[in-house]
Amino acid sequence: MKLQHYNVWSEKGLDRTAYYNALEDVIERKIRVLNLSIGSKEYDPKVKELIDKCLKNNVVVVAAAGDYEDSDPVYPAAFANVIGV
């Protein structure tokens, strides 16, 4: 088994282009399990699209559900068929 690490952070915070590219690469490389130690209360339709593509390509997607005291959804863990932890 091989592990692949993607850095999607810059000195300014989340680099959305790097994040999108990493998700695309997961699909292209046929990675089987994706662990996302990232989450946001902000819905991002592009992330939803790419996560759906991952799921359609049989990628098991596990994502951080957050540690908030409210019940607001945290994405991508809140997407259907994503395992939120």
C-alpha positions as CSV (number, residue, x, y, z in Angstrom):
1,M,0.0,0.0,0.0
2,K,1.2,3.5,-0.9
3,L,0.3,6.7,0.8
4,Q,0.0,10.0,-1.0
5,H,0.1,13.4,0.8
6,Y,-1.4,16.5,-0.6
7,N,-0.6,20.0,0.8
8,V,-3.6,22.2,0.1
9,W,-2.5,25.0,2.5
10,S,-0.6,28.2,1.8
11,E,0.5,31.0,4.1
12,K,-2.9,32.6,3.3
13,G,-4.9,29.5,4.3
14,L,-6.7,27.0,2.2
15,D,-5.5,27.0,-1.4
16,R,-8.7,26.0,-3.2
17,T,-6.9,25.4,-6.5
18,A,-4.6,22.9,-4.8
19,Y,-7.5,21.3,-3.1
20,Y,-9.5,20.9,-6.3
21,N,-6.4,19.6,-8.1
22,A,-5.7,17.1,-5.3
23,L,-9.2,15.7,-5.5
24,E,-8.9,15.4,-9.3
25,D,-5.6,13.5,-8.8
26,V,-7.2,11.1,-6.4
27,I,-9.6,10.1,-9.2
28,E,-6.9,10.0,-11.9
29,R,-4.6,7.8,-9.8
30,K,-7.4,5.5,-8.7
31,I,-6.7,6.0,-5.1
32,R,-9.0,3.8,-3.0
33,V,-9.3,5.7,0.3
34,L,-9.3,9.4,0.8
35,N,-8.9,10.8,4.3
36,L,-9.6,14.6,4.5
37,S,-8.5,16.2,7.6
38,I,-10.2,19.3,6.5
39,G,-13.7,20.7,7.0
40,S,-15.7,23.9,6.6
41,K,-19.2,25.1,7.4
42,E,-19.0,26.8,4.0
43,Y,-20.7,24.7,1.2
44,D,-18.5,24.6,-1.9
45,P,-20.2,23.3,-5.0
46,K,-16.9,22.4,-6.7
47,V,-15.9,20.3,-3.7
48,K,-19.3,18.6,-3.8
49,E,-18.8,17.9,-7.6
50,L,-15.3,16.4,-7.0
51,I,-16.3,14.4,-4.0
52,D,-19.2,12.9,-6.0
53,K,-16.8,12.0,-8.7
54,C,-14.5,10.3,-6.2
55,L,-17.5,8.3,-4.8
56,K,-18.6,7.3,-8.3
57,N,-15.1,6.0,-8.9
58,N,-15.4,3.8,-5.8
59,V,-13.1,6.0,-3.6
60,V,-14.0,5.6,0.1
61,V,-14.1,9.2,1.4
62,V,-13.5,9.9,5.1
63,A,-13.6,13.5,6.3
64,A,-13.3,15.5,9.5
65,A,-16.7,16.3,11.0
66,G,-15.4,19.2,13.1
67,D,-15.5,19.8,16.8
68,Y,-18.1,22.5,17.0
69,E,-20.7,22.9,19.7
70,D,-23.5,23.6,17.2
71,S,-25.2,21.2,14.7
72,D,-24.3,23.1,11.6
73,P,-23.1,20.8,8.8
74,V,-19.4,20.6,8.2
75,Y,-18.3,19.8,4.6
76,P,-17.3,17.6,3.0
77,A,-18.2,15.3,5.9
78,A,-21.9,16.3,5.6
79,F,-22.1,15.1,2.0
80,A,-24.0,11.9,1.4
81,N,-21.9,8.7,1.4
82,V,-18.9,10.4,3.0
83,I,-17.8,9.0,6.4
84,G,-17.6,11.8,8.9
85,V,-15.3,11.3,11.8
